[in-house]
Every structure is written in C-alpha cells, then in structure tokens.
C-alpha cells in the first residue's frame, strides 16, 4: 500500500508505504485456484491496511488486483469475500494494463534512454515493456513469476541441477517466443519487482560497507548479477536466507524469481541493469493525476 498526499498543483508527498508478503498465488497449481491459507494472509494484510487508510480525510482509494486474482478460477468468490470482510472493491486489471502502469511509474521517475526494456517480475506474472524514443512500442504480460516458477520446478530449497535446467529451458523458450524481444538487443534494461529489487539489495551490501545508495536508479553490471545468481543456486534455503540484503521470507522464491532476468541478460547481451523502486502503484498515482488534469511532478533520477 502506498499513500500519497496530493497538492493542488499536482505535486505530492508519499506519507505511507507498507508491504506484506502474502503470496496469494501460492499453491494455485495448474487448477488456478486461490488457496485458503494465502487468502487468509491476504485478508489479514488488507485489514491492517484498512486501519490506516480509514483514518485519512478526503481519501481516493484505488484497489488493484493483478496476476494471482486475474488467473484464479475462484476470482469472483475471492473478490466477494474481500468486499464482505474488508469493504474493498478491487479492480482486476489486465496484464497489458499492469505493464502500462509499470511503464508510467518507471518513465516518469527515471531517465531510461531512447531504447529501453522494462521488466517487472512479480509472484505469478512477468511484464515486459519495450520503449523506443520515449514511447511504448510493445508490451506483454507472461503467466510466470517468482512463486510459480519456484513451486513448479522445485527451486524452493536445495537446487537440483536438473530442476534448474528444466526451469531455465522452459522460461527461455517462452521469452524467445516473443516475436519482438530481439529488438531490445543491447538496450537499457530497467527492472522492478520483489526478486529483482532483492538482487539490488544484495549487490549494494557487497559493494558498499557503510551508507547504501538509493535502490531507485541503482545500476549493476550484468556480470555481477550473474555471479550473485550463481551463488544463490549453490545454497539451500537457509543458506540463501543468511545472505545480507536477502529477506529470509524470500529465500525460497528468489532463484525462481531471478531466472527471467538472468535469461534476458543472456539472450539480449545487456551490459548492465538499472533498478526501479517505482512501478505499478506509482503508475496508478500518475494515471490518477492525469485524469484529474493535474501535471505529474515526479522527481526524475538519472
């Protein structure tokens, strides 16, 4: 949840940022059914969020549901339960619209260059947006993410070489089947999403011993990213959880979550990665400002 106080001139101040890792897509399987335990975690998190936003005046609330709910066969039942217990009406957005909001969040806050590929790796989907001359040329939402890849190929704990091989082979085929993907050869690569940001957090801890630079706009050489990925695959879940910068609750999905990025580095020969701390939620704010005919006054990071 991200809450911003908007001023009449379109400038804004972020007043609250809260995150709970609920893994709503956990154990959906091929049946694509949201499971009781992840639903319970999600409702608990939403209730905690409500305690905060319900105290605020002049509230304009936008509630967006992405891949897990988008794919779920019991979507209607889940949304009704959220409405009955929390009072929230969620809008289930398409993968393309999710990608568009990612683009808004990134392009309004980072200098991305003339040729750029944006990638958002979530729990159950991965969005790719190819930008040329500051305009979207192509975008796609793919039905795999950190949680679904990790569970499907058994990458949660000790990594078996065969499992990693099958995972990377399947994801590489899905990526290279995109007819426009090679247009992004050697372009700028901007990444967001929990797993990708975790990579940046690990790299910063390795590179800087004292004060850490901002994650938004942080850059990492592709070779360094590959080295970190290789180290992660050599460790079990507990070992990965001991790495500085990697939250223990993400240790079981980080390998699966970094496979799409690692493969893009290999396929597109991208020399470095640019990390964004702004994405869908920021894009939703900028979209709202545009609808209200207010200028977007976001600070751009080089």
TORPAMAR-888576 format. One record per residue (C-alpha): chain; x, y negated, z. Coordinates in pm, whole numbers, plus 32768, in hexadecimal, padded with zeros to 4 digits. Layout:
<pts>
A/X/Y/Z
...
</pts>
This chain:
<pts>
A/8000/8000/8000
A/807E/7EAB/7FA0
A/7FD1/7D6D/8013
A/801F/7C18/7F80
A/7FA1/7AC2/7FE6
A/7F59/79FD/7EA9
A/7F77/7883/7E9C
A/7EA5/77A1/7DBA
A/7FCA/776A/7CCC
A/7FF8/78E0/7C90
A/8125/7908/7D73
A/8107/7A1C/7E75
A/81A6/7AAA/7FAE
A/81B0/7C1D/7FFC
A/812E/7C3E/8161
A/8113/7DB8/818B
A/81B7/7EE9/80EE
A/8161/8040/8177
A/819D/819C/80EF
A/8133/82F7/815C
A/81AC/8427/809D
A/8068/84EF/8085
A/80BF/85C9/7F55
A/7F5A/85DD/7EDD
A/7FC5/86BB/7DB8
A/805E/87C3/7E9F
A/7FF2/8928/7E49
A/7EFC/88BB/7D3C
A/7F86/89D1/7C63
A/7F0D/8A1C/7B05
A/7DA6/8A08/7B85
A/7DD9/8892/7BC9
A/7D14/8897/7D0F
A/7D67/879B/7E22
A/7DAC/8862/7F5F
A/7D1A/8825/80BF
A/7E62/87D3/816F
A/7EDD/86C9/8075
A/7D7D/8634/8074
A/7D86/8623/81F0
A/7EDA/8572/81E7
A/7E58/847E/80E2
A/7D20/8426/81A9
A/7DF3/83EF/82E0
A/7EDD/8303/8224
A/7DB9/8243/818A
A/7D1B/821D/82E1
A/7E60/8189/836A
A/7E6E/8099/8242
A/7D04/8034/8281
A/7D55/7FCC/83E7
A/7E3B/7EC4/8351
A/7D85/7E44/821C
A/7C32/7E37/82CA
A/7CB9/7D23/83AC
A/7D17/7C3E/8289
A/7C42/7B1C/8207
A/7BE6/7ADE/8099
A/7C4C/7C3C/8039
A/7C52/7CAF/7ED0
A/7C8B/7E25/7EE2
A/7D02/7EF7/7DBB
A/7D11/806F/7DF9
A/7DB3/813A/7CE2
A/7DC8/82B4/7CC5
A/7ECF/8349/7BDF
A/7F45/849E/7B66
A/7ED8/8589/7C7F
A/7D70/850A/7C7C
A/7D73/84D7/7B04
A/7DC5/8648/7ACE
A/7CEC/86D8/7BE6
A/7BBC/87A9/7B90
A/7B29/874C/7CE6
A/7B63/85DA/7CA4
A/79F6/8574/7CDC
A/79E3/862E/7E27
A/7B26/858E/7EA2
A/7ABD/842E/7E3E
A/796D/845B/7EED
A/7A1F/84CB/802B
A/7B00/8396/801E
A/79D0/82B9/7FEA
A/790C/835B/8106
A/7A28/8361/8205
A/7AF5/822B/81AB
A/7A01/8154/80E3
A/7AED/8131/7FBD
A/7A8A/8143/7E50
A/7BBA/81C0/7D91
A/7BEA/8180/7C20
A/7C8A/82AD/7B75
A/7D70/8215/7A71
A/7DED/82BB/7935
A/7F59/8319/7907
A/7F7E/820F/77FA
A/7EF3/8100/78DF
A/7FD7/8174/79F7
A/80FD/8151/7906
A/8084/7FF4/78A2
A/8077/7F83/7A0F
A/81D8/800D/7A40
A/8244/7F3C/7917
A/81A9/7E01/79AD
A/824F/7E3D/7AFD
A/83A7/7E74/7A61
A/83A4/7D75/7945
A/8331/7C56/7A23
A/8440/7C8F/7B29
A/8573/7D11/7A6C
A/8634/7CA2/7937
A/8614/7DE1/786D
A/86B7/7D7B/7724
A/863F/7D9D/75BD
A/8630/7F18/75BD
A/85C6/7FCD/76F8
A/852C/8114/776C
A/846D/8108/78B6
A/8432/824D/7974
A/8356/827F/7AA6
A/8371/83DA/7B40
A/8259/841A/7C38
A/81E4/8551/7CEB
A/810C/85DD/7BD4
A/8157/850A/7AA0
A/826E/8453/79ED
A/822E/8315/7926
A/8312/82A2/780C
A/82F8/8148/776F
A/83D1/80E2/7649
A/83FA/7F69/7633
A/848F/7EB3/7509
A/84B1/7D38/74F3
A/83ED/7D0C/7638
A/82BE/7DCC/75B4
A/8241/7F2D/75EE
A/8287/7FFC/74B9
A/8223/8152/7544
A/81B3/81E6/768D
A/814F/833B/770E
A/80EE/83E6/7853
A/816C/854A/7880
A/80C5/8641/7972
A/81F5/8697/7A47
A/82A2/85F6/7B70
A/837A/8639/7C9F
A/827C/870C/7D5F
A/81F4/87D4/7C3A
A/834B/8821/7BA2
A/83DD/8886/7CF2
A/82BB/896E/7D44
A/8296/8A09/7BEB
A/8405/8A68/7BD0
A/8455/8AB0/7D3E
A/8549/898E/7D6F
A/84DC/893B/7ED1
A/85F7/89DE/7F94
A/8728/8A9D/7F16
A/8743/8A63/7D9F
A/875D/8BA1/7CD2
A/881B/8B66/7B8B
A/8710/8C18/7ABD
A/85FA/8B41/7B51
A/86BA/8A01/7B0C
A/8702/8A75/79A9
A/8593/8AC2/7961
A/8524/8977/79F9
A/8619/88A7/7930
A/85CF/8967/77F0
A/8457/8930/780A
A/846C/87C0/786D
A/856F/8779/775F
A/848B/8811/7659
A/8365/873F/76CF
A/8439/8603/76C6
A/84D4/8643/7572
A/837D/869B/74E1
A/8326/8528/7502
A/8348/84B2/739B
A/83CF/8358/73F3
A/84B6/83AE/7514
A/85F8/83A8/7447
A/85B1/823D/73E9
A/8620/81EF/754C
A/877E/827B/7508
A/8881/81BA/75D6
A/877A/80BC/7642
A/875F/8023/779C
A/86BA/8116/788E
A/85EB/8090/79B0
A/856B/8190/7AAB
A/8476/8189/7BCB
A/83B7/8282/7C9F
A/8419/8324/7DE9
A/8517/8420/7D68
A/85C8/8328/7C85
A/85D9/8222/7D98
A/8667/832C/7E82
A/8782/835D/7D89
A/87CF/81EA/7DA9
A/87C3/81FE/7F25
A/88BC/831F/7F27
A/89A4/826C/7E33
A/899C/8127/7EFB
A/89FF/81E1/8037
A/8B23/827F/7F80
A/8B94/813A/7EE2
A/8B61/803F/7FFD
A/8BC9/807F/8163
A/8B2D/7F4B/8203
A/8A25/7E67/816D
A/8957/7F11/805E
A/88EF/7E50/7F25
A/8780/7E36/7EC7
A/86F3/7F6B/7E21
A/8635/7E91/7D29
A/872C/7E4B/7C13
A/8832/7F41/7C94
A/88FC/7FE8/7B7E
A/899E/813E/7B76
A/8A7D/81E1/7A70
A/89E8/8317/79D2
A/8B19/83E7/7A31
A/8AE8/8391/7BA2
A/8979/83F4/7B8E
A/89D6/8545/7AF6
A/8AD5/8581/7C0C
A/89CF/853E/7D17
A/88D6/8624/7C6A
A/89DB/8739/7C59
A/8A20/8714/7DCD
A/88AC/8723/7E20
A/8880/8866/7D5B
A/89A1/8909/7E18
A/88FA/88D7/7F6B
A/87C7/896E/8012
A/86A8/889C/8099
A/874C/8862/81EB
A/8898/8805/814B
A/87EF/870C/8063
A/8734/8678/818B
A/8882/8622/822E
A/88F5/8549/810A
A/88F8/83D6/816A
A/87E8/831B/80AF
A/870D/844D/8076
A/85D9/8462/8157
A/85B2/85C1/81E7
A/8445/85D1/8177
A/84B9/85AD/800F
A/85CA/86B8/801F
A/84EB/87C9/7F90
A/847B/8707/7E59
A/85AA/8631/7E03
A/8649/872A/7D0F
A/8507/8755/7C4B
A/84CF/85DE/7C5A
A/8621/858C/7BC0
A/8610/8688/7AA2
A/8556/859B/79B1
A/8653/8484/79EC
A/8780/856E/79CD
A/86FC/85F5/7883
A/86BD/8498/77F5
A/8823/8438/7846
A/8897/856A/7784
A/87AD/854D/765B
A/87C1/83D4/7627
A/892F/839E/7689
A/88CC/8285/7774
A/8A08/81F2/7816
A/8967/8162/7951
A/8824/814F/7A15
A/8770/801A/7A95
A/8689/8050/7BC1
A/8542/7F9D/7C00
A/8492/7F77/7D4D
A/8365/7EE5/7C99
A/826C/7FB4/7BD8
A/80FE/800F/7BD6
A/8090/7F49/7D09
A/8148/7E13/7C92
A/80B9/7E44/7B36
A/7F5B/7E51/7BCC
A/7F9F/7D04/7C7C
A/8020/7C60/7B3E
A/7EF4/7CE6/7A80
A/7E0F/7C4B/7B85
A/7EC1/7AFA/7B6E
A/7E95/7AFE/79F4
A/7D21/7B4A/7A14
A/7CFF/7A2B/7B0A
A/7DB1/794F/7A09
A/7ECF/790F/7AF9
A/803C/790A/7A88
A/811A/7A2C/7AEE
A/822D/7999/7BC5
A/8308/7AC5/7C0E
A/8479/7A9C/7C58
A/8542/7B42/7B41
A/8674/7C0E/7BA2
A/8790/7C20/7AA4
</pts>
